[in-house]
Amino acid sequence: MLLTVALICIGFVVLYTVWRVFISTWGRLSELGITHRNSSVTYFDKILYSGLFGLLISRIVWMVMNRAVYADVPWGILPYSRSATEFIWFTLFPWRFFRITEGIMLPLLWGLMCAGIVWLISIPTFRLVRTLKIEKRGVMRAFLLRIVAGTLLMIGYFAVLIYFAV
């Protein structure tokens, strides 16, 4: 329990730090004349997209790996089944997919989230910095160093999550 709370707190610190790195980079690039549509909203949207994609894929993989659990589950149109006293939600296929509490493959989730964040945030920012037309190479190097440091911090955090999930 203590480890989970510590990892969640560290996660907030890492995401905030990386957010500050990319927001400051995007703001400075705007000041230097590079047009883009990146903002704090797009940052968190891209994290949400990578998380949802990772959750979807890791749930599918978990269900395939544990298909014996689903051998006798019937199919139904409605998302509930009715017993004598109550409604039981998400017990029939295809609705059973939405019972995330049954299990997901956490190492795959963290790996896909990390890859999605790098693919959706770090690489486009890296390409944006490379469009700078400044004669001083030190300016571009400082931006690239920020991006690499933020990306490595994020990859390190997700590597720790994968390590403890296995």
Backbone as CSV, one residue per row, in Angstrom:
resi,resn,N_x,N_y,N_z,CA_x,CA_y,CA_z,C_x,C_y,C_z
1,MET,0.819,-1.195,0.000,0.000,0.000,0.000,0.864,1.261,0.000
2,LEU,1.900,1.243,0.819,2.785,2.394,0.898,3.517,2.612,-0.424
3,LEU,3.919,1.512,-1.060,4.592,1.604,-2.354,3.662,2.197,-3.413
4,THR,2.406,1.798,-3.405,1.434,2.324,-4.367,1.241,3.825,-4.185
5,VAL,1.092,4.258,-2.950,0.926,5.691,-2.674,2.179,6.456,-3.089
6,ALA,3.350,5.886,-2.801,4.599,6.557,-3.188,4.720,6.660,-4.699
7,LEU,4.370,5.581,-5.427,4.443,5.620,-6.894,3.444,6.611,-7.484
8,ILE,2.273,6.734,-6.888,1.285,7.704,-7.368,1.791,9.127,-7.139
9,CYS,2.343,9.391,-5.974,2.887,10.729,-5.691,4.052,11.058,-6.614
10,ILE,4.934,10.087,-6.810,6.050,10.297,-7.731,5.539,10.523,-9.146
11,GLY,4.475,9.813,-9.527,3.882,9.992,-10.857,3.370,11.397,-11.072
12,PHE,2.706,11.967,-10.059,2.236,13.342,-10.186,3.407,14.312,-10.334
13,VAL,4.466,14.089,-9.575,5.637,14.953,-9.663,6.289,14.843,-11.044
14,VAL,6.418,13.608,-11.545,7.029,13.397,-12.856,6.189,14.034,-13.955
15,LEU,4.873,13.779,-13.944,4.018,14.357,-14.991,4.010,15.876,-14.931
16,TYR,4.018,16.456,-13.724,4.060,17.904,-13.618,5.391,18.453,-14.116
17,THR,6.488,17.797,-13.747,7.803,18.262,-14.188,7.927,18.203,-15.696
18,VAL,7.520,17.085,-16.275,7.589,16.943,-17.732,6.638,17.929,-18.402
19,TRP,5.481,18.152,-17.802,4.534,19.135,-18.328,5.173,20.516,-18.359
20,ARG,5.841,20.904,-17.273,6.504,22.209,-17.232,7.593,22.312,-18.293
21,VAL,8.344,21.241,-18.493,9.401,21.249,-19.503,8.808,21.494,-20.882
22,PHE,7.771,20.741,-21.227,7.208,20.886,-22.567,6.445,22.187,-22.737
23,ILE,5.736,22.651,-21.722,5.017,23.923,-21.825,6.012,25.074,-21.996
24,SER,7.091,25.051,-21.230,8.083,26.130,-21.382,8.759,26.068,-22.753
25,THR,9.005,24.859,-23.232,9.604,24.721,-24.569,8.651,25.246,-25.630
26,TRP,7.373,24.857,-25.543,6.400,25.313,-26.539,6.210,26.822,-26.480
27,GLY,6.190,27.384,-25.267,6.053,28.836,-25.134,7.244,29.577,-25.729
28,ARG,8.422,29.093,-25.458,9.621,29.741,-25.999,9.689,29.600,-27.513
29,LEU,9.265,28.447,-28.041,9.236,28.282,-29.498,8.242,29.248,-30.136
30,SER,7.117,29.484,-29.480,6.151,30.465,-30.000,6.763,31.861,-30.025
31,GLU,7.534,32.191,-28.988,8.194,33.495,-28.949,9.233,33.629,-30.054
32,LEU,9.842,32.529,-30.442,10.859,32.557,-31.494,10.265,32.465,-32.899
33,GLY,8.934,32.403,-32.994,8.283,32.442,-34.297,7.880,31.098,-34.875
34,ILE,7.985,30.018,-34.133,7.553,28.701,-34.605,6.074,28.554,-34.283
35,THR,5.255,28.374,-35.311,3.817,28.231,-35.087,3.482,26.762,-34.828
36,HIS,2.664,26.556,-33.821,2.204,25.214,-33.457,0.913,25.352,-32.663
37,ARG,0.264,24.227,-32.434,-1.000,24.230,-31.683,-0.873,23.505,-30.352
38,ASN,0.329,23.340,-29.850,0.527,22.631,-28.592,0.242,23.550,-27.418
39,SER,-0.423,23.001,-26.405,-0.716,23.735,-25.185,-0.843,22.723,-24.052
40,SER,-1.160,23.207,-22.876,-1.330,22.287,-21.746,-2.520,21.368,-21.970
41,VAL,-3.525,21.841,-22.677,-4.691,21.006,-22.955,-4.314,19.864,-23.892
42,THR,-3.550,20.153,-24.934,-3.147,19.074,-25.847,-2.205,18.100,-25.153
43,TYR,-1.394,18.583,-24.218,-0.504,17.694,-23.463,-1.322,16.660,-22.698
44,PHE,-2.297,17.123,-21.926,-3.094,16.186,-21.133,-4.031,15.352,-22.005
45,ASP,-4.487,15.895,-23.116,-5.277,15.092,-24.052,-4.461,13.930,-24.603
46,LYS,-3.223,14.195,-24.949,-2.379,13.134,-25.507,-2.024,12.095,-24.450
47,ILE,-1.867,12.506,-23.212,-1.664,11.533,-22.137,-2.915,10.685,-21.960
48,LEU,-4.082,11.317,-22.030,-5.342,10.579,-21.917,-5.501,9.603,-23.075
49,TYR,-5.197,10.026,-24.298,-5.299,9.129,-25.455,-4.373,7.926,-25.309
50,SER,-3.142,8.175,-24.882,-2.213,7.051,-24.735,-2.654,6.131,-23.607
51,GLY,-3.220,6.681,-22.550,-3.726,5.849,-21.455,-4.914,4.998,-21.866
52,LEU,-5.852,5.595,-22.602,-7.018,4.832,-23.053,-6.632,3.752,-24.056
53,PHE,-5.720,4.071,-24.964,-5.258,3.067,-25.925,-4.533,1.936,-25.203
54,GLY,-3.677,2.276,-24.247,-2.977,1.262,-23.470,-3.930,0.401,-22.660
55,LEU,-4.951,1.022,-22.075,-5.943,0.272,-21.309,-6.723,-0.681,-22.194
56,LEU,-7.105,-0.240,-23.366,-7.835,-1.080,-24.306,-7.010,-2.291,-24.722
57,ILE,-5.787,-2.065,-25.141,-4.935,-3.162,-25.604,-4.568,-4.098,-24.448
58,SER,-4.232,-3.549,-23.281,-3.844,-4.414,-22.162,-5.031,-5.225,-21.644
59,ARG,-6.230,-4.702,-21.727,-7.422,-5.478,-21.329,-7.666,-6.611,-22.327
60,ILE,-7.535,-6.324,-23.611,-7.727,-7.371,-24.628,-6.693,-8.474,-24.446
61,VAL,-5.442,-8.102,-24.229,-4.393,-9.113,-24.048,-4.646,-9.931,-22.789
62,TRP,-5.082,-9.295,-21.706,-5.380,-10.027,-20.484,-6.520,-11.012,-20.709
63,MET,-7.544,-10.591,-21.435,-8.676,-11.482,-21.704,-8.254,-12.664,-22.576
64,VAL,-7.395,-12.429,-23.537,-6.920,-13.524,-24.393,-6.059,-14.494,-23.584
65,MET,-5.221,-13.978,-22.710,-4.363,-14.844,-21.912,-5.141,-15.640,-20.862
66,ASN,-6.276,-15.129,-20.437,-7.115,-15.807,-19.441,-8.447,-16.226,-20.052
67,ARG,-8.413,-16.772,-21.232,-9.658,-17.099,-21.934,-10.436,-18.225,-21.270
68,ALA,-9.823,-19.006,-20.388,-10.556,-20.057,-19.673,-11.616,-19.454,-18.750
69,VAL,-11.385,-18.260,-18.265,-12.360,-17.581,-17.412,-13.631,-17.270,-18.192
70,TYR,-13.481,-17.047,-19.489,-14.604,-16.618,-20.308,-15.192,-17.742,-21.159
71,ALA,-14.839,-18.971,-20.883,-15.294,-20.089,-21.721,-16.806,-20.274,-21.669
72,ASP,-17.408,-20.078,-20.517,-18.854,-20.327,-20.365,-19.684,-19.059,-20.270
73,VAL,-19.122,-17.923,-20.618,-19.855,-16.666,-20.535,-20.738,-16.519,-21.768
74,PRO,-22.051,-16.337,-21.575,-22.947,-16.197,-22.735,-22.889,-14.797,-23.332
75,TRP,-23.452,-14.676,-24.506,-23.538,-13.393,-25.196,-24.916,-12.794,-24.943
76,GLY,-24.977,-11.472,-24.918,-26.254,-10.812,-24.721,-26.235,-9.412,-25.279
77,ILE,-27.428,-8.929,-25.579,-27.542,-7.582,-26.144,-27.492,-6.520,-25.057
78,LEU,-28.129,-6.781,-23.932,-28.173,-5.808,-22.840,-26.942,-5.943,-21.947
79,PRO,-26.510,-4.839,-21.332,-25.284,-4.900,-20.525,-25.487,-5.469,-19.119
80,TYR,-26.609,-6.086,-18.851,-26.845,-6.643,-17.517,-27.517,-8.004,-17.647
81,SER,-27.444,-8.750,-16.563,-28.231,-9.977,-16.448,-29.044,-9.849,-15.171
82,ARG,-30.132,-10.540,-15.149,-31.048,-10.369,-14.036,-31.083,-11.646,-13.219
83,SER,-30.860,-11.506,-11.935,-31.034,-12.641,-11.036,-32.366,-12.470,-10.322
84,ALA,-32.631,-13.287,-9.355,-33.923,-13.221,-8.667,-34.104,-11.932,-7.878
85,THR,-33.023,-11.368,-7.401,-33.154,-10.201,-6.531,-32.516,-8.924,-7.066
86,GLU,-31.661,-9.013,-8.092,-30.940,-7.818,-8.507,-30.509,-7.903,-9.970
87,PHE,-30.030,-6.761,-10.454,-29.407,-6.701,-11.773,-27.894,-6.794,-11.576
88,ILE,-27.253,-7.601,-12.395,-25.804,-7.725,-12.350,-25.275,-7.156,-13.654
89,TRP,-24.452,-6.115,-13.536,-23.981,-5.390,-14.711,-22.728,-6.029,-15.292
90,PHE,-22.613,-5.945,-16.605,-21.441,-6.356,-17.382,-21.037,-7.813,-17.136
91,THR,-21.986,-8.718,-17.212,-21.678,-10.136,-17.040,-21.710,-10.895,-18.354
92,LEU,-22.299,-10.326,-19.379,-22.420,-10.998,-20.670,-21.469,-10.362,-21.678
93,PHE,-21.078,-11.178,-22.666,-20.283,-10.629,-23.754,-21.174,-9.828,-24.668
94,PRO,-20.766,-8.804,-25.307,-19.458,-8.144,-25.344,-19.249,-7.170,-24.198
95,TRP,-20.230,-7.038,-23.316,-20.160,-6.067,-22.227,-19.155,-6.457,-21.153
96,ARG,-18.796,-7.710,-21.097,-17.849,-8.182,-20.087,-16.489,-7.496,-20.238
97,PHE,-16.205,-7.018,-21.423,-14.948,-6.317,-21.681,-14.788,-5.096,-20.767
98,PHE,-15.872,-4.469,-20.375,-15.817,-3.232,-19.597,-15.614,-3.470,-18.100
99,ARG,-15.526,-4.716,-17.667,-15.241,-5.010,-16.259,-13.735,-4.973,-16.053
100,ILE,-13.211,-3.793,-15.957,-11.762,-3.581,-15.837,-11.245,-4.180,-14.521
101,THR,-12.112,-4.274,-13.513,-11.678,-4.791,-12.221,-11.285,-6.261,-12.275
102,GLU,-11.693,-6.975,-13.318,-11.291,-8.378,-13.450,-9.797,-8.506,-13.697
103,GLY,-9.252,-7.613,-14.454,-7.822,-7.652,-14.677,-7.393,-6.985,-15.967
104,ILE,-6.229,-6.397,-15.912,-5.555,-5.853,-17.088,-4.078,-6.227,-16.955
105,MET,-3.385,-6.224,-18.035,-1.960,-6.539,-18.016,-1.200,-5.240,-17.762
106,LEU,-0.824,-5.012,-16.503,-0.213,-3.742,-16.118,1.118,-3.440,-16.808
107,PRO,2.037,-4.399,-16.943,3.283,-4.036,-17.641,3.030,-3.560,-19.073
108,LEU,2.083,-4.185,-19.744,1.749,-3.761,-21.107,1.101,-2.381,-21.094
109,LEU,0.234,-2.132,-20.123,-0.403,-0.816,-20.006,0.637,0.274,-19.834
110,TRP,1.573,0.080,-18.896,2.589,1.113,-18.651,3.505,1.287,-19.851
111,GLY,3.864,0.185,-20.491,4.719,0.284,-21.677,4.043,1.013,-22.821
112,LEU,2.763,0.705,-23.047,2.030,1.383,-24.125,1.790,2.858,-23.806
113,MET,1.541,3.162,-22.530,1.380,4.573,-22.158,2.665,5.351,-22.396
114,CYS,3.778,4.759,-21.994,5.067,5.431,-22.190,5.352,5.632,-23.673
115,ALA,5.147,4.576,-24.458,5.381,4.689,-25.902,4.439,5.717,-26.530
116,GLY,3.180,5.741,-26.094,2.228,6.714,-26.629,2.596,8.143,-26.287
117,ILE,3.049,8.369,-25.060,3.442,9.718,-24.668,4.676,10.166,-25.445
118,VAL,5.634,9.267,-25.582,6.831,9.621,-26.351,6.453,9.891,-27.800
119,TRP,5.607,9.050,-28.358,5.218,9.183,-29.770,4.376,10.432,-30.013
120,LEU,3.468,10.758,-29.079,2.542,11.866,-29.296,3.055,13.220,-28.803
121,ILE,3.997,13.230,-27.860,4.444,14.499,-27.285,5.914,14.770,-27.575
122,SER,6.777,13.838,-27.235,8.218,14.098,-27.333,8.708,14.203,-28.770
123,ILE,8.330,13.268,-29.606,8.807,13.272,-30.989,8.298,14.492,-31.766
124,PRO,6.990,14.863,-31.670,6.574,16.091,-32.364,7.272,17.349,-31.837
125,THR,7.534,17.409,-30.540,8.243,18.565,-29.995,9.684,18.586,-30.490
126,PHE,10.297,17.422,-30.554,11.658,17.321,-31.086,11.701,17.811,-32.531
127,ARG,10.722,17.421,-33.335,10.661,17.878,-34.732,10.415,19.373,-34.816
128,LEU,9.610,19.890,-33.896,9.326,21.323,-33.867,10.598,22.115,-33.574
129,VAL,11.390,21.646,-32.643,12.635,22.335,-32.292,13.605,22.294,-33.462
130,ARG,13.592,21.218,-34.202,14.519,21.096,-35.332,14.199,22.069,-36.464
131,THR,13.003,22.679,-36.437,12.652,23.659,-37.472,13.181,25.051,-37.159
132,LEU,13.831,25.222,-36.015,14.385,26.532,-35.665,15.427,26.964,-36.692
133,LYS,15.377,28.216,-37.061,16.348,28.770,-38.017,17.247,29.778,-37.305
134,ILE,17.800,29.356,-36.203,18.666,30.241,-35.414,20.104,29.846,-35.688
135,GLU,20.940,30.842,-35.859,22.324,30.564,-36.203,23.116,30.025,-35.009
136,LYS,22.706,30.350,-33.812,23.414,29.851,-32.641,22.935,28.442,-32.334
137,ARG,23.800,27.478,-32.460,23.438,26.076,-32.228,23.180,25.802,-30.748
138,GLY,23.692,26.655,-29.875,23.491,26.457,-28.445,22.034,26.557,-28.032
139,VAL,21.260,27.388,-28.723,19.846,27.542,-28.410,19.097,26.249,-28.719
140,MET,19.342,25.699,-29.906,18.676,24.450,-30.275,19.125,23.325,-29.352
141,ARG,20.389,23.317,-29.004,20.913,22.275,-28.121,20.236,22.340,-26.756
142,ALA,19.986,23.536,-26.244,19.313,23.676,-24.947,17.889,23.127,-25.009
143,PHE,17.186,23.431,-26.104,15.828,22.884,-26.261,15.855,21.366,-26.357
144,LEU,16.765,20.844,-27.153,16.847,19.393,-27.320,17.221,18.719,-26.012
145,LEU,18.079,19.355,-25.222,18.454,18.799,-23.933,17.247,18.751,-22.994
146,ARG,16.425,19.787,-23.000,15.198,19.788,-22.201,14.272,18.641,-22.589
147,ILE,14.071,18.485,-23.877,13.163,17.448,-24.368,13.690,16.066,-24.009
148,VAL,14.965,15.850,-24.218,15.559,14.543,-23.902,15.497,14.275,-22.403
149,ALA,15.765,15.286,-21.583,15.709,15.099,-20.133,14.288,14.780,-19.672
150,GLY,13.316,15.506,-20.181,11.925,15.222,-19.829,11.484,13.843,-20.282
151,THR,11.878,13.466,-21.485,11.519,12.148,-22.007,12.184,11.043,-21.205
152,LEU,13.455,11.209,-20.867,14.144,10.187,-20.073,13.560,10.072,-18.669
153,LEU,13.155,11.183,-18.081,12.505,11.144,-16.773,11.205,10.356,-16.838
154,MET,10.435,10.604,-17.884,9.172,9.899,-18.055,9.401,8.410,-18.320
155,ILE,10.356,8.086,-19.166,10.658,6.687,-19.459,11.160,5.978,-18.197
156,GLY,11.967,6.652,-17.413,12.445,6.070,-16.160,11.308,5.768,-15.192
157,TYR,10.359,6.698,-15.092,9.216,6.472,-14.205,8.395,5.279,-14.671
158,PHE,8.110,5.209,-15.972,7.327,4.084,-16.463,8.112,2.770,-16.357
159,ALA,9.434,2.826,-16.452,10.241,1.619,-16.253,10.115,1.123,-14.815
160,VAL,10.088,2.036,-13.858,9.882,1.643,-12.458,8.489,1.021,-12.289
161,LEU,7.480,1.615,-12.905,6.133,1.037,-12.832,6.095,-0.363,-13.421
162,ILE,6.741,-0.559,-14.556,6.776,-1.890,-15.181,7.519,-2.872,-14.282
163,TYR,8.605,-2.428,-13.671,9.377,-3.292,-12.791,8.528,-3.785,-11.613
164,PHE,7.778,-2.898,-10.994,6.970,-3.290,-9.847,5.680,-3.996,-10.251
165,ALA,5.261,-3.854,-11.497,4.049,-4.540,-11.968,4.309,-5.984,-12.314
166,VAL,5.558,-6.302,-12.641,5.885,-7.687,-13.035,6.045,-8.550,-11.851
